[in-house]
Amino acid sequence: MNKLPIASLALLMLTSGLAQAQNGSAKPVGPPPTETRPVTDNYHGETFVDPYQWLEGDNSDPARMGTLNDEVVEWTDAQNAYTRSVLEGKAPGFEFLKAPRERLEAQISELMELDSIGSPTMAGNRYFYSKRAGAQDQAVVYVREGARGEPRELIDPYKLDNDGLVTVSWYAPNDDGSLLAFGTYRSGDENSVLRILDVDTGAWLADEIPGKTNLAGWMPGGDAFFYQRLEDLDDPYSAEIRFHEIGRHWTQDPVLVRQREAEKLYEGLGISDERMKELKTTWGPGLTPGRDGHWATVEYYTSTSANDVWALNLDHWFRTGEMKLTPILIGEDGRNGAEIVGNSIFMQTYINAPNGRVVKVDPYNPSRENWTDVVPHRTDAILRGFSIADGVLAASYLEDASTKIDLFALDGTPKGALKLPGFGSAGLSTADDRTEAYLSYASFNEPSTIYQVDLSKPDAEPTIWEKIEIPVNTDGVEVRRVKYSSKDGTEVGMFIVHKKGLQLDGDNPTILYGYGGFNIPMTPRFTATLYPFFEAGGVYAVANLRGGGEKGLEWHRAGMLDRKQNVFDDFIAAGEYLIENGYTSPEHLGVFGGSNGGLLTGAMVTQRPDLFSAAIVAVPLLDMLRFEKFLMARYWVPEYGTAENSQQYPFMRAYSPYQNIKPGTKYPAVLLTAGENDTRVHPMHARKMAAYLQAATTSDQAADPILLWVDRDAGHGAGKPLHLRIRDVVDQRLFMMWQLGMINEG
């Protein structure tokens, strides 16, 4: 008889177990067993035996590490089948979850099948925006003639492919709104194809540009634009900037900058060969043209939170084809965004300004001594970005993790603070030919609303442009802002949200969320699906950990590289605060995080399994000794470091979740998720961690299971259709409510 592959055998065992249950057996089925195939890796004289490296996939081609193969597909199918049988209440011993899941599905579906709408982009008299209505899987792109005109449909992704897996990832009108460039991708792979639509007729032009494409900016006249794409989709470090004229085949478009030839940008700037090699595995080049088409800035992203900037004379390039670049800012930390108005470059910088400032730069004479301050540095707030309207610069700040927007004339004269609806998260959509703007605003207890504002009248009350009615009682929820001390005494902020009048008895089911990386702040967000959790007595907390963007560059630096453990210590201290202050207990505390936040919660599983009873580890990085070998992950070496470096290996080995699993440990219940089409974080992290935890834990797998869900129709999360997002939220909420004692067997 032929020997069954290990995954097929596991799937057979699972099917057999389900059949036993139907014949009256109630014995819980455990996870499918996983074969160990030990591989010994040597890191600077230290060895680590990796029992599940085969779950990475086919590593025979170093350029395509982790290519999916049949045995990994079969193993994943078995794990997915087990997870679905548990979370849908079909597996033996888990039948008690079926009725609660059905109730949750009804609640969550109602709350997620509400309309959602984005802020409009203005071009001429046209207003372009996206809206998802009711049970639609994807948002549709519309246009209005005038701010209050009748909506006209332009792009419905469902009509492109009726399975709901196609996403409009971005769109950008030309100056008069006659043409719309847009990108689409499928199944979450984020590899956008650029297309052009005639707005008057709704017809698509023949122009089509593949390669994970994004628009850099239209030229005046509206018949040409700059764009970024990958030369090779299998090489995430092959970005290039090209110039396209409508009607020309993209292969004939001239290339301005190639990541593979980045040394040309840095010629004469004293960049070492070793540093140049590192720069070629970052995000690479970008370009921002001015509205009048005379100047552009070229940006080169040297890490996930820093970039270099040059001025490019476009008039000279169009005449001669020569790239006449003048360095403006090279080798400095911080994301240095720029916008061009006439012959002036407005640039955000962190030089002598750790919280950020905006300066005006003359592209003909861009040396630092000639910079003019427009938005000064503030010690009490963090500048997160700026945008320019007609004669007005709007600077967006964070003050204690909430948005404030200050207005300035283009010469730096203060114009006052824009009136906001409250303390929450806000974004502004502007156009440089008008002071009309659109403000999106939300908070934990305020649904996302879009307001029309006039930036020449900052004190005026914002006027509602679009608001979605939400069938929940937001007045019944309170938001607290607390401060607590981390392990080293650093003060950390945290939002805590729960039902008004909730009795803090030390046993409230509590979900603690965190991220702590890449200079990204965790600010107030409205989540309708949390309201049933609040009504049932649940508490939701969001910690503003080091590594994030809540307190400027130093806060970010304090949570990266050899200081990454600070992030984990901050999160542990947040959990301890919630317990010590009567919100919850370890038996009723769960942690949740995704991507870099999945690394966070994965580290919590291995560092403090006693602190909580459940962890959701979503699209995570977990094997930090091998992470940069897969997909685009070398982008993140400046944030984390690399085990290839003998100086960085020790601190990465100390916290890497996968390498710190200890067999014979009582681990909490864990739900790991991944997307098979993820082009950012390879699903091998979740696969390997799940297999190792399932084998290592001494916990009862009927009570504290280790579950893995790898979505075949998704990537990192962007573009996922509504019906799959509903399924995911139901999975996660059911898992948490079960593990936090809100759902009991029988």
N, C-alpha and C positions, 0 to 999 in steps of 0.2 A: 504493500500500500504506500502511496506517495505521502511524504511527510508534509503536514500543513505548515505554512508560514506562521510565525508566532502571533501576528496580529489576527490572522484568520482563525487560529485556534482560540484566541481570546474572545473574538466575536461569537464563535460557536458556543463557548462557555456561557457568555452573557445571554444568548438566545435560549440556551438550555435552562438557565436560571429563571428566565421569564416564564418559560413553559411550566416549570415546577410551581411557580407562584400561582399560575392559573389552575393547577391541580390541587391547590389547597396549602402549599408550603408558603410560610411567611418569613422564611429566613432571608435576611438581606443579602443581596448580591454585592460583592466587593468589586473594586475596579479591575479591569483586565490586567493580568500580569505582564511585565515588560522584561524582555531578555536583557541581561547585562553583557556588554562586550567591552571589557576594560581597555582603555587606551591611556598610556602614560605620557603626560606632557611635562617637559622640563622648562622651568622658568628660572633662569639665572642660578642654576644649581639646586633649586628646590623642585621636587616632583609632585605632580598631582595626578591621581588615577581617576580618569573620567569614565564612569561606567556606561554612560548613555550618549556618547559622542555620535553614535550611529544615527541618532534621532535628528541630527543636523541635516541629514540628506546626503547627496552625492557631493563630496569635496574634491573630486579628482581634477577639476579645473579651478586653479586658484583665482581666476578672474570671475568665477560664478559659484562661489562657495555656497553650499546649502541648497543645491538644485534638488527639487522634489523628486523622489524615486518611489517605486511601487511599494516597497516594504514600509516606508514612512507613511504613505497614503493609507495602507491597510491598518497600521497601528493607530493612526489618527482617527480613522473611521470607527475603530473599536472604542476608543476613548470618547469620541463624540456620541456614539450610541449609548454608552454607559451614562454620560452626563445628562443626555436628554431623558433617559428612562428614569433617572433620579428626580430631576427638576420638573418633570411632567407627571410625577407620581405614578409611574408605571412599573418601576422596579420593585421586586419583593421587599417588603419592609418600609417602603417609602410611599405607600398608597395614601397616607394621611396628607400628603402635599397636594393631591389632585384638586380637592375642593378649594383650598386657599388660592391655588394658582388660578382657577377659573374666576374667582372673585377679583383677584388682582388684575387679570387680563381685562376684565370689564372696566375696572377703575382706570387703569393705565391707558387703555385704548381711548376712552372718552377724553382723557386729559391731553393725550398726544395727538389726537385727531382734531385738534383745534387749528385754526388758521395761524400762519406765521408769515411775517412780512419784513423785508429789509428796507433800509434807508434808500431813498432815490439818488441816482447819479444824474446831475443836470447837464444838458448840452443843448444850447439854443433854447427853444421853447419846449423841449422834450425832457421827460422825466422817466428814467429807466429804473426798474426795480424788480425784485424777485418776490414771489408769493407762493406759499404752499397752502392749499385750501383743503380743509377736512381730512379725508383719508388718502389724499394724493401722496404717492410715495416720494416724489421729488418736487422741488420748487420750480415754478414756471416763470419765465422772464416776460415782463409786460412793459409797455410804454404808455405814457399819457401825454396828450397835447395840453400843456399847461399843468400847473400843480394839482388842480382839481378836476382835470379832464377825465373822460371816460377811459378806463383801461382797455388796451388792445394787446392781445396775446402775440408774442413774438417767437418764443421758443418753449415748447413743451417737451421735456425729455422723454415722457412716456410715449410720445408719438414717434420717437426715434427708435425705441425698443421697448415693447410693452411689458417687459418683466420688471421694470422699475429700477434697473441697475445702472442706467446711464445718468450722469450728473452734469449739469452746467456748472463748471468749477469757477469761472470768472467771466466777466464781460466788461467791455469798455467802448463807449461811443466815441466817434470823432467829434471835432469841435462843434459842428452844427447839428449833430445827431442824425445825419443822413445814413451813416453806416455804423454797424455794431460789430466789433470783433468779439469773439467769445471762444471759450474752450470747453470741451467735453471729454470725459473719460468714463470708463466702465468698471464696475465691480470693485471700486475703491482703489484702483491701482495708481491713481493720480497722474497718469501719463497723458496729459491733456493734448488734444489735437485742436489747433487754431483754425477757426473758420470765420467768414465774413458774411453778414446779412445786410441786405438792402432794407432799410427800415420802412420806406414808403410802400414797397411792394410785398415785403416779407420773404422775398426770394433769397436763396443762398447763392453767393457768387462762387465761381469755380475755384477760387483760392482756397487751398487747404494745406496746412503746415503741420506735420507730425513731430513728435519728439519731446514730450513733456514741455510743451510750449507755453509761454506767457508773454503778454504784451508789455513792452517797456514804455511806449508812448507814441501817440499819433503826431504827425507833422501838420503844420498849418496847411489848409487846403483840403485836408481830410482824405487824401488818396494814397498815403504812404505812412509807414510806421516802422519803429524799431521793435525787435522782439528777442527774447531769449529762448533757447532750446538746448537739448542735449544732442551732440553729434551721434552718440551711440547710447541707446536706451539701456544697454547692459553695462554701461560705464557711467555711474552717477557723477563722476568727476570730469565730464567732457562738455561742460557748458560753453555756449558761444553766444555772441550778440550779432544779429544780422539786421539788415535794412531791407524792407519789402515795399515794392510799389504794386498797387492793385493791378492784377492781370498778368504779372510776371510769375513764372513758376519758381517756387521757393529755392530750388536747387541753384538758381542763377543769382540769388540774393548775395550781395557782398557781405563778407564777414569783417566786423570791426575788431572784435576781441575773441580769442579762444583761450579757454582755461588750460588746454594742453600746451599753449605757448605763453603762459602767464609771465615768463621772464622778460618778455618784450615790454610789458607794462612797467616793470621794476628796473629796467635797464638804467644803470648809472646811479642807483639809489643805495648801493652797498648791501644788498640782500645776499646772504650766504647761500651756497648750493644746498646745504642741509635745510635751511629755512624755506628755500624755494620749493623743495620737494614736499615739505609740509603744506605750503600754500596751495599746491596743486590738488590736495585732497580736502579742501574746504568747499563752501558753497559756490565759490567762484564769482564771475563777473556779473554786474548789472549796469544799466544805463538809464538815466533820467533826462529826457530832452525838455528844454524850455518850450513854453507855449508858442513863441514866435519862431522857433526853429533855428536860432542863431548859435545857441550854446547848449551843451549837455554836460552832465556830470557822469563820469564813469566810476562805478563803485566796484571794489573787489572785497568779498566777504572773507575775512581772515579767520573767523571763528563764527559760532552761532550768535555771538553778541557784539561783534566788532567788525569794522570795515575800513578800508582805505579809500580815499577820494581824489580824483583828478578832474580838472576842467578840460573839456573837449570843445575846440572851435569847430562847430559843424559847418559854418560857411567855408572854412578852409578845406574841410574833408570833402564836401560836395564838389568844390572846384578842382581839387588835386588828387583825391583819394588818399591823401596822407593823414595819418592819425597824429594831430598836433596836440599832445597831452601835456598839461601843466599840473604837477603834483600840488595838492592843497593840504592833505592831511594823510600822513603815512605812519603806520606803526603805533597808533594810539588805541586805547581801549574804548569800548562803547559803540553803540549803533549810531552812526553819524548820518542821519537822513538829510537830504537836501532838496530844495525846490528853487526854480529859476524864475525870476521876474525881470524881463528886459535884460539888461546887462549886469544884473546882480544875482548872486547865489546866496540864498538863505540856508544856513547849515546848522544843524544841531551838533554840538560838540561837548566833550567832557574835559577838555584841556583847561586846567585851573578851575574846574567846575564839576566836582564829583556827582552832583545831582543834575547836571546838564544846564546848558544855556543855548541860545540861538544867536549866531553872528551873521553879519552881512559881509560877503566876500566879493571883491572885484576880480573877475576871472582874468583880466589883463595883468593884474598885480596882486596875486593871491597870498603873498607872504603874511605870516601871522601878525606881524606888527601893523599891518594895514586892515586887519579885521575890525569891524565895528559891532559893538554889542547892540542887539535888538531886544532880546529877552534875557535879562540878567540871571545869574545863578541865585538860587534860593536855598537857604539852609533848612527851611521848614517844609519843603515839598519836593517831590521828584518829578522832573520834566520827562514825560513819556513820549511826547511827539508834538508836532505842530502841523497846521495846514494854513493855506493862504486863500483869502477871498479878495474881493475888490478893495484894495487899500487897507486890508485888515489881516493881521496874523493872529491866529487862535492857538494858544499854547495850552496843551492838556497836561495837567499835573495829577499826581497821586498825593493825597494828604491822608495818612493813616489808612491806606488801602481803599480810599474812595476818591472819585474823580472831581476835580475842579478845573474850570476852563477860564483862563485870563486872556483878554484881548489887548492887542497893541497895534498902533499904526506902524507902517513899514519902516519908519525912522526910529522906532522904539518907544514912542510916546504911549504911556499906559492909557487904555480906554475902558478899564474896569473889568469886573468879573461877569461872565455870562450867567444869567440866572438859571439855576438847575432845579428840577422838581424835588430833589432831596439828596440824601447821602447814599450814593450807589455807584454804578458803573455807567459811563456815558461815552458816546462816540459822536463825531461830527463829520458830516458830509458837506464839503464846500466846493465852490467853483470860483476861479480867479476873475470872472467877469461880473460878479454880483455879490452883494452882502447877504442875500437870501441863503440860508443853510438849513440842514436837517439834523436834528439831534436825536439819537437813539439813547434811551435811558431805561435802566432796570435796577432792581435791588432784590434782596431775598424775599421781601413781602410786597414788591411792586412789579407787576408784569411788564414785559418789554413794550415800550410805547415810543412812537416816532413823533417828534414835535417839529413844527416849522418855526424857525427863529430868524430874526434880522440882526446881524452882527453889528450894525450901526446903532442898535438900540439894546445894549446888553441888559438893561434893567427891566425890559418889557417881559411880560409873562409869556412863556412859550405856548404856542397854539398847537393843539393836537392835530396831526396830519392823519395818522392811522393808529388805532388801538384795538387790540384783540380782547374781547370779553372772555374772562376765565371763570369757570363755574366753581371757584373755591373762595373761602372766606379769608382774604388776606388780612383783614383787621383782627382776626383771631390768633395771629402769630406775632411773636415779639423777637427782635434781634438784639443781642447783646454783643458789645465789643469789650473784650477782656484782655489783660496783659498777664503773662506768666514768665517765670524764670526758667531758662534752659539749664542744662547740666553745668555749664561754665559761668552761669550768672547772667548771660545775655537775655535782655527783655525781648519777648516775642509776642506778637499780637494774634488774636484769634476771634473769629465770629462764631457765635453760638445762637442757633435758631430753634425755637420750640413753641408749642402752644402757650398762649397767655394763661397764667395761673397754674402752670404745671407744678405739681409738688415734686421737689427734688428729694427723692427718698433713697438715692444711691443705687437704684435698680432700673432707671429709665433706659430703654434700648437706645443706644447712641451710635451714630456713624460719624467717624472722624475722617475727614478728607484732607489730602495735602499733595503738594507737587515739589516745590523746592529745587528749582533748577533753571538754567538758561535765561536768567534775568526776567522771567515771566511772572507777573504778579497774580495772586489769587484775590480777585475783587468780588463784590456782591453780584450774584446772578440769581435770576428767578427760575425756579424749577417746579412746575405745577405738579409733577408726579410725586414730589415729596410731601404734598399736603395730606394725603391719606395716612402717611407715616406720622406726621405731626398729630393728626386727629387721634391716632392710636396711642399717643403718648411718647412718640419718638423724639429724639434730639439729634440735630445735625450740626456739626462743628467743622469749620474750615480754618486751618492753621496757616499763618503767613511765615513760612519757614525761611531760614537763610538759604541762599542759592536762588531765591526768587527775585522779583523786581520791585518789591514793595518799598525798599529803602535805598535805592540807588546802587551804584557800582560796587561799593564796599560790601553791601549786603549780599550781592551776587557772589563776589569773590570769596566771601566767608563760607560759602557752601559748595565750592568747586575744588577739583583736584585733590590735594592732600588734606583739604578741610571738608570733604564731603561728609565725613562722620558727623559734623555739626548739624547737618540736615536731619539725620536720623535721631540725633540727641534731642533736637527741637521737637520732633514728632513724638518721641517717647515722653518728653516732658508735657506735651499737650495732653496725651492720654492720662498721665498721672494727675494733671490738674483737674481733668474732668472727674476722675475718681475721688480725689481728695476733697473736691468741692461739692460732692453729693449729687452729681449728675448721674453717675452710672457706676458700674463695677466691672471687673475683668470679664465676668460671665455675660455681661450685657453690652460690651463694647466691641464694635467692629471697625476695621480700617479699610479705606478704599482709595485707590489711586491708579492712574493710567499713564503709559509711556514712561517718562522719567518718574512719574508718580507710581508706576508699577514697580520700578526699581526700589522706590521708597517702601512700598508695602511688602515687597519681597524681602527686603532687609529686615523689616519688622518681624516677619515670620521666623527668620533665623536668629535675630538678636534678642527679641523679647516675646517668645511664644506664650509666656505667662500673662502678658499684659492685656490680651484681648481674646475673644472667642472665635472671631471670623475675619478673614481677609479676602478682599477682591483685588486681584493682581492682573490688571488689564493691559493688553498689548505691551508687555514689559521688556526691559533689559534686565537680565539676571545673571548671565555668565559674563562677568566683566573682564575676564582674562582672555576671552576670544571675540568679544563683541565687534571689534573694529574690522574683522575679517569678512563681515557679511553686509551685503547691500551698500547703503550709503553711510555706514556707521563711522567711517573715519572723519566725517564732518564733526563728530562729537569728541574727538580726542582732546581738543583744547579745553573742553568742559570736564572730562573725566580723567584724562591721561591714557596711557596704554601700558599693558603688561610687557610690551616689547622693550620699554625703557626700564633699566635696572633701578633707577631712582624712584620711579612711579609704581613699579610692581608691588612693593610691600604694602602700601596703603590700599591699593585696589584688592589685593589678596585678602586683606584684613576684613573688608566689608562685602565682597562679591557674594551675593546670596547663594548662588548655586554651589560654590566651593565651600560654603559654611554650613551646609546641611549636615547634621550629626545623626547617624542612625541610632535608634533607641530613644529618640526624643518624642515627647508628647506634643505634637504640633496642633495648632488650632485648625478648624475647617478652612479650606482655601478653595476659591474659585479662580482659576487662571483662564484668561481669554486671549485669543490671537486672531489675526486675519491672514488667510493663506495668500492673499494678494498684496500684503503689506510691502511697500517699497522703502519703508523707513526702518522698522524694527522687525528682524527676522523672527518668524514663529518658532524657530528652534529653541529660543529662550523659554517659552512657556512649555513646550513639549518636554524638554530635558528636566525642568524644575518639577513638573507634575510627576514624571516617572520616578524621580529620585525621592520626592516627598512621599509618594504612595508607598515606596519600599521602606523608607526610613521611619515613618511615624509609628508610635505605639498607641495612638488614639484609636478608638473604636470607629471604623470607617462607616458604620451605620449612623453614628451620631455626629462625627466630625470628619466628613469625607474630604478627600482631595480630588477636585473635579477640574477637568480641562475641556474647554470649548474652543475649537478652531473653526472659524467661520469661512466656508469655502467661497462665499460670495462677497467678501469684504477685504479691505486693506487695514490701514491704521485707524480707520473710523470715518474719515471724511467721505461724503457722498453715499453713505449707507441709506437705503430706502427706508421709508417710515415703518413698514411692516416688520422689517428686521430690527429696527431700533426699538420698536415696541416689545418684540420678543426678548431682546437683550435687557431692557429695563425690568421686565417681569422676572427674568432669570435672576438678575442681581438683587432686586428687592425681595423676592421670595427667599433667596438664599440668606440674605441678611436677617429678615424677619424670623426665619426658622432658627437660625443660629443665635439670635439675640433673645430668644424665649418668647416671641410673639406668636409662634405657631408651634403647637405641641402635638406629639403623636397621640392619636385617639381623641 
